Amino acid sequence: MTNQRSNHKTIFVFVLVAVLSVSVFGVIALNARRKNPPQQPSQQRILELEGKEKHHRLSLGDLAELTKARGKNRAVLPGVPVLYPGAEDPEELDQILSRYTIIVGEMITERSYVGEHERISSWCRFRVVDMITQAPPHSFASRTIPTDLLPIAENEFIIPREGGSVTIDGVEIVQHELAVIEFQRSQKYLLLLSLDPATKIAELALGPQSVLPIKGDGTLDLRQQEHILQRALALHHRASIGQLKADLNK
């Protein structure tokens, strides 16, 4: 009986010491954080960064530092201008549709990277919902898919884009492409593409004219009736993606 009481006392003392140790270390760590808060850039450094900003010479790291100094965690860069070929009107667009691979696709994921010269770019992974028609790829700039995106599944393809969203030192830095709308996850699109079946890389053949948001059931969205591609479908294919597929595969 005496031995049991002694054992209980020993266990109690051990637990008490462990709890007190955790508490003491927690207080020490908290005090250390209070004594050593994240170092803020000096006023001179802020003025230096603002001078770079005025002359458009900020690196992405500089931008993150300046953004945090201003008490923010998100910065938006000016949009990226990209030039694309395009059709003059719906009639011309309809005449060249057969030159491109046309797909109803749904974006699955988008991942952004910082490349050479601190250029932000993105890769958008799509699932093929419906293959409308296929055509040989056109000649575009040679690209290599980042290894962390591989493999690309048989029913998938991937679209490279300028701009995107990256996080540097806890700051989200966003830059959009000016010409083409931002893709949304789970949104379906009718896409005109130059698709390389070997690499699964798909380029937007006609830029903004290549991307038509459609409804979840695969039909045209009346809100997009001014889009040149939707106008071409209305004029020549009974405003139907199904009719477009039938017409192009005669």
C-alpha positions in Angstrom: 0.0 0.0 0.0 2.8 2.4 0.9 4.6 1.5 -2.3 1.4 2.3 -4.4 1.1 5.7 -2.7 4.8 6.4 -3.3 4.4 5.5 -7.0 1.3 7.7 -7.4 3.2 10.6 -5.8 6.2 10.0 -8.2 3.9 10.0 -11.3 2.1 13.2 -10.0 5.4 14.9 -9.5 6.6 13.9 -12.9 3.5 15.1 -14.7 3.6 18.4 -12.7 7.2 19.0 -13.7 6.4 18.2 -17.4 3.5 20.6 -17.4 5.5 23.4 -15.7 8.4 22.8 -18.2 6.1 23.2 -21.2 4.6 26.3 -19.6 8.0 27.9 -18.9 9.3 27.2 -22.5 6.1 28.6 -23.9 6.5 31.8 -21.9 10.1 32.1 -22.9 9.2 31.6 -26.6 6.4 34.2 -26.4 8.7 36.7 -24.6 11.4 36.1 -27.3 8.9 36.9 -30.0 7.8 40.0 -28.2 11.4 41.1 -27.7 12.3 40.3 -31.4 9.4 41.3 -33.6 9.8 41.1 -37.4 12.2 43.8 -38.3 10.6 46.6 -40.2 12.6 48.3 -43.0 14.1 51.7 -42.1 12.6 54.9 -43.4 15.6 55.3 -45.6 15.0 51.8 -47.1 11.3 52.7 -47.7 12.3 55.9 -49.5 14.7 53.8 -51.6 12.0 51.3 -52.5 9.5 54.1 -53.3 12.2 55.7 -55.6 12.5 52.4 -57.4 8.7 52.1 -57.6 8.5 55.5 -59.2 10.9 54.6 -61.9 9.4 51.0 -62.4 12.6 49.3 -61.2 11.2 47.2 -58.3 12.1 43.6 -58.3 9.4 41.2 -57.1 11.3 40.9 -53.8 11.4 44.7 -53.5 7.7 44.9 -54.2 6.9 42.3 -51.5 9.1 44.2 -49.0 7.4 47.5 -49.8 4.0 46.0 -49.7 4.6 44.6 -46.2 6.1 47.9 -45.0 2.7 49.5 -46.0 0.8 47.0 -43.9 -0.6 45.0 -46.8 -0.2 41.4 -48.1 -1.3 41.7 -51.7 0.1 43.7 -54.6 -1.3 44.0 -58.2 1.1 44.7 -61.0 0.1 46.4 -64.3 -1.4 43.9 -66.8 0.7 42.1 -69.4 -0.1 43.2 -73.1 0.0 40.2 -75.5 -0.6 40.5 -79.2 -2.7 37.8 -81.0 -4.0 37.4 -84.5 -7.7 37.8 -84.9 -10.7 37.8 -87.3 -12.2 41.1 -88.5 -15.8 39.8 -88.2 -17.9 36.7 -87.5 -17.9 35.7 -91.2 -14.1 35.7 -91.4 -13.9 33.8 -88.1 -16.3 31.1 -89.4 -14.2 30.6 -92.5 -11.0 29.8 -90.5 -12.6 27.7 -87.7 -11.5 24.5 -89.5 -7.8 25.4 -89.1 -7.9 25.0 -85.3 -8.6 22.3 -82.8 -11.9 23.2 -81.1 -12.7 21.8 -77.7 -15.2 22.3 -74.9 -13.0 22.3 -71.9 -13.1 22.8 -68.2 -10.2 24.2 -66.2 -9.0 22.0 -63.3 -6.1 23.9 -61.9 -3.8 26.8 -62.5 -0.3 27.2 -61.3 2.0 30.3 -61.6 5.8 30.6 -61.7 8.4 33.2 -61.7 10.7 32.8 -64.7 13.6 34.6 -66.4 13.7 38.4 -65.8 11.1 37.9 -63.0 8.4 37.3 -65.5 5.2 35.7 -64.0 3.6 33.1 -66.1 1.0 30.4 -65.6 0.0 27.0 -66.8 -3.8 26.1 -66.8 -4.7 22.4 -66.8 -8.0 21.6 -68.6 -10.2 18.6 -68.9 -11.6 17.7 -72.3 -15.4 17.8 -72.0 -16.1 17.4 -75.8 -13.7 17.3 -78.7 -15.4 19.3 -81.4 -12.8 18.9 -84.1 -9.0 18.4 -84.4 -6.5 20.1 -86.6 -2.7 20.0 -87.0 -0.9 22.4 -84.6 0.3 25.8 -85.8 3.9 26.9 -85.1 4.2 28.7 -81.8 7.1 29.4 -79.4 8.7 26.3 -78.0 7.7 25.7 -74.4 8.6 23.1 -71.7 6.0 22.1 -69.2 7.2 22.4 -65.6 8.0 18.9 -64.3 5.8 19.3 -61.2 2.8 19.4 -63.6 3.6 16.1 -65.3 2.1 13.8 -66.3 -0.8 15.3 -68.4 -3.6 12.7 -68.6 -5.0 11.5 -71.9 -8.2 13.5 -71.5 -6.3 16.7 -70.4 -4.4 19.5 -72.0 -2.5 22.5 -70.7 -2.6 26.2 -71.8 0.3 28.5 -71.0 -0.6 32.1 -70.0 1.2 35.3 -69.3 0.8 36.6 -65.7 -0.7 34.9 -62.7 -0.4 34.9 -58.9 2.7 34.1 -56.9 3.5 34.5 -53.2 6.9 36.0 -52.2 7.8 36.5 -48.6 4.2 36.2 -47.5 2.9 38.7 -50.1 0.6 37.7 -52.9 1.7 39.4 -56.2 -0.8 39.3 -59.0 -0.5 40.2 -62.6 -3.1 39.6 -65.3 -2.9 39.3 -69.0 -4.8 42.2 -70.6 -6.2 40.6 -73.7 -7.8 37.4 -72.4 -10.2 36.8 -69.6 -9.0 35.0 -66.5 -10.0 31.3 -66.5 -12.2 30.2 -63.6 -12.2 26.7 -62.1 -15.2 24.5 -63.0 -16.2 27.0 -65.8 -16.7 25.4 -69.2 -15.3 27.1 -72.3 -15.5 26.7 -76.0 -11.8 27.0 -77.0 -10.1 27.6 -80.4 -6.6 26.1 -80.0 -3.4 25.1 -81.6 -2.9 21.8 -79.8 0.2 19.7 -80.0 -1.1 16.1 -79.3 2.5 15.0 -78.4 3.0 17.5 -75.6 -0.6 18.3 -74.8 0.4 22.0 -74.9 -2.4 24.2 -76.3 -2.0 27.8 -77.4 -4.9 30.2 -77.7 -4.9 30.5 -81.4 -6.8 33.8 -81.6 -6.4 35.2 -78.1 -9.6 36.6 -76.7 -11.5 35.3 -79.8 -10.4 31.8 -78.8 -12.2 31.8 -75.4 -16.0 31.6 -75.1 -17.5 30.9 -71.7 -20.5 28.6 -72.0 -23.2 27.3 -69.6 -22.6 24.2 -67.5 -24.9 22.1 -69.7 -22.7 22.9 -72.7 -25.0 25.4 -74.3 -24.4 29.0 -75.3 -24.7 31.7 -72.6 -26.9 34.6 -73.7 -24.6 36.9 -71.7 -21.9 36.3 -74.2 -24.0 37.1 -77.3 -21.6 40.0 -78.3 -18.6 37.7 -78.3 -17.4 37.3 -81.9 -17.3 33.4 -81.7 -20.8 33.2 -80.4 -22.0 35.6 -83.1 -20.3 33.2 -85.7 -22.2 30.3 -84.2 -25.5 32.2 -84.3 -25.0 33.2 -87.9 -23.7 29.9 -89.3 -24.4 27.1 -86.9 -27.9 27.7 -85.5 -26.4 29.0 -82.2 -25.5 25.4 -81.3 -22.2 23.8 -80.4 -23.6 20.5 -81.5 -24.4 21.9 -84.9 -20.9 23.4 -85.1 -19.5 19.9 -84.4 -21.7 18.3 -87.1 -20.9 21.0 -89.6 -17.1 20.8 -89.1 -17.0 17.0 -89.2 -19.1 16.5 -92.5 
